[in-house]
C-alpha cells in the first residue's frame, strides 16, 4: 500500500510545485487502539484517486457497465478488484494489478475492514481496522428483545429517548432522527439481527448515538440500557467465521455470552438491507412524513 501511494499518489516535484505544494511528498503510517480494534492509517498528500481514470479502466475490464452512475465511494473501491490497475506501464513498483485485491482479501480473512478517503489534489487515506484477539474493553451493555449486546464505549456519544415528532421516514423505508439540527440515520438492531420481541418504534425505545469510522454518526435503536462494564474481548475468528456487524464476544458476570458490535459496519448493513428490500429505489430524498 505504501508502494502504491508512492507510485500512484505522490506527484513529481515539478507537478507538486506547479500546484503550490512542497516538492517533497509525505506518507504517514500510524496505528492506534480504538474501540476494541487496531486502526492502521496510511496517509499521503498526493494527487488523490483519479476517479475518471478508475471508471474508464473499470468499463474497459467489464467491471462497470458504460453509463453507470457510481458514488465516489463505489469508484474508490473498484481499485480492490482482482487484476485492476490504472498504471499505463508495468514497473518494479506497480502496474500488475495483483496488490490491492490481495490487501483487501487478507484483511477480511482476519476479520478486518479497509476504508478509503480521497480528495482530488489533496491526498488519500487508507484506513485498516483489525480485531484484537484478546483485550479489555469499556463497553455499554444494551438489550434488544431477549438478547444482550455490548457497544464499545469509545464509540458512544450519547443516549436518549427520542420524541416521535423528531423522527422522519425516508423513501428507502428507513428512518432518521432530527438531533439538535442534525439528521442522524436510525438503525434498529432488532431488524438487523432478526431479534424477536424487540421494540419496533423508535419513540418507544432508546437511541444510542455512536460515531463510526466512515459513516459519521448513527443512531442505534435498542430496547434499553443495562449499564457500563469492562469486558474481556474474545475474537470469534479462531473458532468461527467472521460475522457481519459483530466484532467479538465476551462473557458477562452472570455467565451469559454477549456479542460485541462492530459499529462501523452496522450502517452499511442497514443500507444493504434496505436496498435488498426495495431494489427499485435509488433516490435518497426525504419524505418528511411524521
Buried (B, 14 or more C-beta within 10 A) or exposed (E): BEEBBBBBBBBEEEEBEEEEBEEEBEBEEEEEEEBBBBBBBBBBBBBBBBBEEBBEBBBEBEBBEEEEEBEBEBBBBBBBBEEBBBBEEEEEEBBEBEBBBEBBEEBEEBBBBBBBBBEEEEBBBBBBBBBBEEBEBBBBBBBBBEBBBBBBBBBBEEBEEBEEEBBBBBBBEBBBBBBEEEBBBBBBBBBBBEBEEBBEEBEEBBBBBBBBBBBEBBBBBBBEBBEEBEBEBBBBBEEEEBBEBBBBBBEBEEEEEBBBBBBBBBBBBBBEBBBEEEEEBEEEEEEEEE
